[in-house]
Each structure stands twice: as C-alpha cells, then as structure tokens.
C-alpha cells in the first residue's frame, strides 16, 4: 500500500499544478475553465451524491486524458476521515494485490456509492427535502437547493410537487394555485414560481426607488420654502 500512497501523493500534487491540464486533451474548453475540486469525503451518507458529482465533473474537465488507475487514485485523495479511512485502506490493498480492477472510474464511483449510500442516502435526502423552506431566499436560490436535495430522494412528480409547494413562501404558492391555469409538472412549478418571485422583487425595488425619489423631492421643497 505504501507504493500506492506515494502514487496518490504524486497525483495530488500534479492535479494541483500542470498535471491536471492533461484532462484538457480533446477539449479546448477544459484548459480555460476553473473547475472546483470536491470537498473531502468522510463517509457521511448524505454527502456521497454531491461528492461523486463533483468528482465526475472534475475528471471530465481536467483528467480525461489520465488512465483509469490515475483517476481512481485521484478520487481516493479526497476520501479521508471517519469511516471512509478504513474503506480507503481496504480498497487500496485490494487494488495493489490485484484482487480488484476497475475498468472505468465510473465503475469505481458506483462502488463507492454502494458502500456509503445505499438506502440510508435516500432517507437522508428525504429528511433534508422535508426541512427545506424558502424563507428570505430568492426563488432561484430555493429551487437550486430543492433540486439538490431532491436528487437521490426517490421523490418524483406529484410527491415532489407537494414538497416544493410546502417549502415555498405562502404568497407565491397561493397565486400559482389560484391562477387560471395552475402549473402541474415540477418543471412548470420551478419556472413559474421563479418568474413570479422575480417580478415581485423587481416591483418592490421599483416601489422603493419611487419612494426615495418622492421623499427627495419633498425634502428639496422644504429647503426652498421660506
């Protein structure tokens, strides 16, 4: 395992420097874009989905030209702490002993998800979804948070719509439900709720601007009057 650890450290250093540019092979776009690296994954079930998504994106943009072994090793550099450490050591031992071989990094990521996700991830996502509320957030912000929590929750269409309606602010929900043609699909709810929220906020800004202008005009009048 010592050999593999040394390879991982070398790959990590390379990814932080010019080594990561190898992923630009076959893609000019990748060499000119900043791509966020994944946060350290410590085995928490609720974080495995986001971790895998971040890894996929970085590999696609920066490490496409690397071998499967190098891509797997790179992912392992971000698997640290908690229950993840033991699994990492075991998988590294198996790879070095050639007891396991991944034909693609996607196969490895599927293995990681099965190990740390399973049914627990779905229950964590459902609990997160049910706690979400728009509050002071814009609808754009709320929709993105909702979509992130919805992935992996197992909720689709009607249950998803009901959770979205529950979490959004009451005024927007009432307007949409009382509309002549209320939205039906979750995508319609996302789109129309966002448009309604944006129009309302723009209207509020315009009202504030007009109040300031009127208030400024009255102040000038008071200064002119004897």
N, C-alpha and C positions, 0 to 999 in steps of 0.2 A: 504493500500500500504506500510505502514511502516514495516509490518511483512515481506513482500516480499523483501523489500530493505535490511533488516537485513540478510535474507537468501542469497541474492545475494552477499553481502559483505563477508559472511562466505564462500560461494562457491568460490569466487575470491581468498580469502586467501588460501583456500585449494588447488586450482589449481596451485598456485604458489609454494606450498610445496609438501608434500607427498600425499595430496588429489588427485592430478592429476594422481597418479600412479594407481588409480582404473581402469583407462582406459586400463591398461595392462592385465586385466582379459581376458583369452582366447588368448592372443597374447604375446609371449615372446619377440618378436621384439620390440613392443611398449615401453617396460620398459627400453630398452637400447639405444633408439634413441632420439636425441634432436629434438623437434618439435617447430617451430616458432609459437608464438601466433599471432592472427590477429591484425592489426593496428586498432586504434579507428575509428569507422564509424560514420560520422556526417550527413549522409543523402544524400551525393552527388551521383547523379545517375550514374556517370561514375565509381564509386568505389564499387558499390554494388556487382558486379560479383566477383571481387577479394576478397572482404570481406567474401562472402559466401563460396568461395573455401577454404580460409584459415580456416574458422570455421569448415567446413566439415572434413578437414584433421586433425585438432587438436582433434576434437571429436572422429574420428575414431581411432587415435593413443593413446589418453590419457583418453577419457571419455566414452568409450564404455560400461563400467560397470555401469555408472550412470543412473538414471532414466531420462525419457523424461523431466520431470519438471526441474531437475537439469541441464540438457543440455541446455534447453531453457533459464534458468536463467543465465547460464554461458555466452551464446551468448549476452544476454542483458547487461552484464557488459561492453561490448565493443561497445555498441550503446550509444554514447554520443555527445552532442553538436548539434548546428544548428537545423534543422527541425526534427532531429532524437529524440531529447529530448521529444518533445510533443507526438510523436507517442509512444515512450517507456512508458511514464506515462500512456497513454490511454490503451495500451496493458497490462500493469501490473495491472491496475484497473480491467480490464475485466477478467484476469486470477484469481485474488483474489476473485472477485464476482462470479466466476464460470460461467461467461457468454460465455467464450470460453475455449475450451480444445483441446490441440494438441495431436494427437495420436502418432506422431513421431516428432523428431526435424527437419526432412526433410520437414514436413508439415509447421512447423513454418518458416523455411528458405524460403520456397516458398511464404508464406505470406509476409515476409519481402521484397523479391524481387519484388513482385507485387506492394507493396506500394512505393518503392523508384526507381524501374527500369522502368518498362513499356516501352513504345515506346521511351521515352527520352534516355534510356540507349543505345538503338540501334543507335540513331543518334549521340550520344557522341562517341561511338565506331567507327562509320564510319568516323567521323571527325578526330579522332586520327589515324586511319589507313591511311588516305589520307595524313597526315602530316609526316608519318614516312619516313626517308631516312637512308641509311646505313652509308654514310659519312666515318668517321675513324674507325667505329666499325668493328669487325670481322664478318664474315657471321654467325657464330654460335650465336653471340650476337644479330645480326639483326633478325635472324629467330625467336629467342625466343621472342623478343619484338613484332614482327609481329604476331606471334601466339597468344600472349596475347591480342593484340588489335583486332584480327580477331574474337576471341570468343565473341559472342553476337552481332556482327556487321550485321548478316544476310547474309553476303557475302559467296558464295560457289563457288568452282571450277573456272570457267572462269573469273568471276569478281575478284576473289581472286588472281588468277594467274596474271592478268593485274596489280593489285595494287602492288603485290610483284615485278614484273618486273620494274614497275615505280620507286619503292623505292631503289632498289639495285644499286650499282655502275655500270656505263655505260660499263666499260671494261668487266666485268663478264657477263653482260646481252648480249652484242654483241657476245661473244664467245659461249654462250649457244644457242643463236638464230641462229648462223651460223654453228652450229655443224651438222654433217651428220644426226644424229637422235636427234633433239632437244627435251627437256622434254615437256611433255604435262600436266600431273596432277600436282597439287600444291605440293604433296609429292615428286615427281621427281624433281621439281624446288628446293625445300628445300635441298634435298640430293645432287644433282649435283652442285648446287651453292656453298654449303658448302665445298664439296671436291675440287672444282676449286679454291676457295678462300684460302683454307688451303695449297694447293700445291703452289700457287703463293707466299704466305707468307713464306713458307719454302724455296722456291727458292731465295727469296730476302735475307733471313737470311744467306743462303749459300754463296751468292754473297758478302755480307758484310764481312763474315768470310774470304773468299779468298782474298778480297781487303786488309784486315788487315794483313794477312799473307804475302802477296806480299809487302805491304808497310813496314812491319817489316824487311823483308829480304833485301830490298833496303837500309834501314837505317843502317843495320849491315854492308853492303858492303861499304857504305860511311865512316863508322867508321874505317874499316880495311884499305882502300886505303890511301896511303901517301898523 
